[in-house]
Amino acid sequence: MKTILLAALATVFALHTRAQITFQQGYYIDDSGARVDCLIKNMDWDSNPSGFQYKMSDTSEPLLATIDQVEEFGIGTGIVYKRCSVNIDRSSEKMEEITYNRHPVFNKELLFLKVLVVGKATLYSYKGPETRRYFYGMADSIVHQLIYKKFRAPNGMILINEAYKQQLLNELNCKNSSSGEIQGLEYSRTSLVKFFSKYNECSGSVSRVVAEDKKKDRFRLALRPGLNYSTFEINKSDFSGPIKFEPQTGLRLGLEFEFSFSNNKWAVVIEPTYQYFKSSPEATSVQGTTDYKSIELPLGVRYYIYLQSEAKLFINAFAVLDYSFNSSLTSGNGQVYDVSSKPTAALGAGYARKRFSLEVRHLFGRDILNEYDFIPSTYKTTSLILGYRLNRTK
């Protein structure tokens, strides 16, 4: 089983390395202020980029745009980066590198800042290696960093310079914001987005949260009914030699929990599934019945290949645990054998669009008479699975 699972995982990763990341609809604004609509390669940047690849059409060759050439670029409706010349403090927050200097150490840099909130007050973020900073700008004014810095006190205790609270109190203090509210404000994306949105509304400005919250998109819940075509064979037994049972087509019902990451290209999948198989031997001269009910628990990874905004292909690789209940095999002489199985592996591939998906999956052979070394058996299933996503995601 380990060999099968390793081969399945190797197949998924090989396809990942060969598959091209989809270019998504976007735009950029060049140094002259001209807007260019194009397709931009969404790399789901963990750190703010200094450039990006783009294409003018699906069939054209990719080109490279750098921060020196572009004032702003965006992808879809949830990703916007704006070029800004800012003073940024990159002081380390590693315990061994925190200094006794409470003041930020600024350096002038040209950066693509991610736009989080647009309005009278605009909120930006920057993430680099071991650095996360937030910035703000009022109308067309200079963009400033919201100051937050850890430092050591003379006695070695770690303290925090939270000067960003005074900055907000001085410049973004509206009638619906109290000093107590600002003093309790965390230096985090969620807290700052809420605060800037509230300030813009209070100031009579149209406020728009630009950056998508990917955490909302990472969890998907789906119903997964389908059909199983199952075969069962006893390879050697105390019955009368190898026995093949009649193949059966039956219903399966699953509930899928999917946790996606890497710009929704990868996902971890858990899919508890009820399945049922009941059959008799093909040979009429052999008597016996297999009555097998279980909850399968596939645990695995999924990779998506995007075709367009709402259509995609996907492939799966699973390790499959199995928990049988009220199951038995009865021989012709009335001997009853308990059914229990070993873990196995499965591979699947399918197509998804909006809330619906269709998948073909093959479960490799497993021994469902695991307790009896003298009765080796093989149970296999090929499934056609229809998926319907219950929660809305992008």
N, C-alpha and C positions, 0 to 999 in steps of 0.2 A: 504493500500500500504506500509506503514511503517513496518508493521509486516512482509510482504513478503520480503521486502528489507533486514531487519535485519536477517531474516532466511537465505537469500541468502549469505549475508556477513559472517554469522556464519559458513555456510557450507564451504566457501573458506578458512577461517582461521583454521577450524578444519582439513581440508585436509593438510594445510600447516604444522601444528604442527606434523602431522603423516608422512608426506612425507619425504623420505630420500634424503639428498643432494647428488647429483651424485659425485662419485669419478672419477676424470679425469686423463688422462694419464700424468705421470710426472716422476721425477727421484729425487734421492738425492745422495750426495757424503758423505760417512762416514769419520770418523777420520783417517782411513788408506789411504784415497784417492780413494777408490773403488766406482765406480758409480753403483747405484742400480736402475734399471727401475721398476716402480711400478705405482699404482693408488693412487693419493693424493686427500684428501677431500678439495675441494676449498671453503673456508669459506668467500671469498671476504673480507679479513681482512681490517677493517677500521684502526686499529692500527697494527703495525708490530708484527707478532706472535713470541712466544718463543718456539713453537713446532707445530706439525701437526699430523693428523691421516693419515695412508696410509694402502693399501692392496696390496698383491702380485698378486692377481687375483680377478675377480668379485665375486667369491664364497668364498674367504678366509675371515677370521675374521679381523677386523681393528686392527692395532697396533699403538702405540704412539711413535713418535720420538721427542726428545727434542734438544735444542740448544747445549747441552753438547755432543751429539752424532753425530751431522750433521754439516758439513762444508758449504754445499750449497744444496738448493733444488729448483726445478722449476716445473711449471705446464704449459703444452702446449708450445706455443712459445712466450707468452707475460708476464709471471710471473717468476721472478728469485729472490731468497733471498740468500744472502751470509753472513756467520757468520764473524763478525769482532769485534776485541777488540779495542774500541775507547774511546776517551775522549769526553763526551757529556755535553753540557750546557743545563740544563732543567729549566732555569729561566722562571718564569711565565710571561705571557703577559696580565694577568688580570689587569685592571687599578688599583685596590686597592692593588695589590701585586708587582707592578713594583717598583724596588729599585733605589737608587741613585748611585749604582755601575755600571759603564759603561762596565766593563770587564766581560767576561763570567766566570761562576763558573763551572769548569770542574770536572766531576767524571768519573773514569774508569769503563766501562761497557762492557759486552759481549752481542752483539745484532745481530739479523738478519736484515741486511740492504737490502732494495729493490734496485735492480740494474736497473738504468734508461738508462744509455749509457755506452757502452763498447768500449774501444779503448786505445790509448796511455794514455789518461786521462779518468778515469772511474767515472761516477757520480752515487751517491747513495742517497736514501732518507730514512728518519725515521719519523714515525708518532706515537705518543703516546698520552695519555690523556693530552690535552691542549698543546701539543708540536709538532712542525713540524721543522725538521732540515734536511739540505742537507750536504753530505759528498763527498769527492773526493779522488782519489788515482792515483798516477802516476806509470804506469807499475806495479811492484810488491812492491812498497813502502808502507809505513804506510798510513792508511786511516785517513784523517783529516776532522774535521767539518769545513764547511764554516760558518764563524762567522757572526751572525746577532742577535743583542740584543737591546731591548727597555730599556731605563733607564730614570730616572728623572734628570733634571738639577736642580741646587740649587734653582731656582725660581719656581720649580714644573712643568715646561714644559716637555712634553714627547719628548725625542730625540731617535735616533736610531744609534747604533754602526754598521756600515756597513763595517766592516773590511774584509768581503768576497771579496769585490772589489779589495782591495790591494793584497789579496792572489792570486786572478786570474791574476792580472796584473803582479805579480812576477813570477808565475809558468806556466801560460797558455797564455802567450803573444806571439801570432804568428804574422806574417807579415800582415795578413788580419784583425787583431783586433787592434783597436785604443784605447787609454786611454779614449777617450770620449765615445766610445761604451760601455766599461766596466763600466764607471761611471753611465751610464744610465741603467745598467742591473738590473732587478728586482730580488728579492729573491723569485722566484717562479719556479715551475716545468717547465712550458712552456718555460720561458726565459732561464733557465739554460740548458735544453735539447738542445735547438737551439745553445747555445754558445758552449757547449762541443762537439756537432757534428761538428760544424764549425771548432773548434780548431783541432780536430782529422784529418779532411780532409786536413786542411792547413799543418799539420805536416806529411802528407803522410801516416797516419795510417788508417787502415780499421776501420770505425766507424759504430756501430750498435745501434740503439735505441731499447732497450729490452722491456721496460714496455709498455703495451698496453694503449692507451688513451681511457678509458672507455666512455668518454663523446661522442665519435663518435658512440659508440654502443648503446647509450641509446635512440635514437630517431629512430623510424621506421615508414615508410609511406607505406600503402598498399591499393590496390584496393580490394573491397569486394562485388563482384556480387553474386547473389544467387537466390534461389526460396523460396517464402513464401507460406505456406498453412494456409489460414486464415478463421476463422469462425466468424460470427456476429449474435447476438441474441438480440432481444428486449424482456426484461423480463415482462414488463407490459406497456400498452400504451392505447391511445385513439383510436387505430385502431380497433382491434378485439381480444385483449388478447395477450399472448406471441407469438412472431413470430421468426422463425428461417430462416435465409437467406441461400441460396445455398453456401456451402464452395467453395472457389476459390484458385487456384494455380496461382501465379503471380510472376513477376520478382521484384527483389529489387537490388538497386545499392548503395553501400556505399564506403566511403573513410575513412580509419582508421588511426588515429594518436596514436602511442603507445610510451610511455615514460617509459623505464625500469629502474630498480634499483636493489640493493641487488644481484649483480652478475648475472643480467638478469633473476632472478627467479621470480621477481614481476614486474608488469607494471601497469601504469595508462592508461586507454584507452578511447578515444573519437572517436565516429564513426557516423558522420552525414550520414543519409541513406534516400534515396527516396523509398517510397513504395506506391502501388496503389491497391485499392480494389473496385470492382464494382459488385453488385449482386442484385438479386431479391429474394423475399420470396420463400421458398420451396413449400409451399401450393399454388396450382394454384388458389384457391379461394380468395387469398389475393393479392392485388395489391400494388405495391410500388417499389422503386429503391433506393439503396444506392450507391452513387458515392463518394468515399473517397480517397483523395490524401493528402500525408503529407510528411514532412521531420522529421524523428525520430532522436533524439539525445541521444543515449546511453552514459552514463558516468559511468565508473566503474573501477574495478580492475581485473587483470588477474594473475594467478599463473601458472608457468611452472614446469613440472616434466620431467627432462631430461632422455632420454633413451640411447642415445649415442650422439656423438659430433654434429650431424646434424639432429637429430630426437628428438621430444619432444611432450608430451601431455600438454594440458592446460585446465584450467577451468576459467570461467568468472562469475562475478556478476555485474549487472548493475542497475542503476536507469535510466529510459527512459522517457525523455521529448518528446513531440510530437507537431508539428506545422502544422496544416492542412491548405490547401488553395484550393479554387475553389471546395469545397466539400459540399455535401448536401444529405439529405434524403428526398425523395418525397413519400408521402402516396398515396393511391389509389384515394383519393378525391382531389388530387392536392395540398395538403398542403405541403409546403417546410420547412424543418427544417435545421438550420445550424449545421455543424459538428465541434465540438471542444472536446478535450479530456483532461483527468487528467493524471498526471504522473503515471507510473507503474514500475514494476521490471521485470528483465529477467535473466535467467541463461543459460549458454552455456558450452559446452565441445568440444574439438577437438584435432586434430593431425597436427603437423607442421614439415616440412622437407625442409631445404634450404629456397628457396623463397616462397614455396607453403604451404597452410594450408587448412584444411577442418573442418568445425565446424557445430554442430547442436545446435540451440538455441531456447529456448521457452520463448515467451513473455506472461506474465501473463495477465489475463483479464483487460481491461480498458474500461471505459465508454466514448464513443465517442459522446454522446449526453449530454454532461456535462451541457449545459445551461438549460436543461429541466428536472427538478426534477421529473416530473410526467412520464418521459419516461426513466427509467433506462435501460442501455444496456451493453452488454459485447462483446468486440472484442478481439480475441486471435489469436496469430500467432506462428507457428513453422517453423523455417527457416533452410535451408541447405545452408551454405555459403562457397564459394570458395574464398580463399585469395591469392593474389599475391603481394609480397613485392617489392616496387619500388626501394628502396635504399639498397645498400649492407651493411650488418653488419655481425658480427661474431655470 
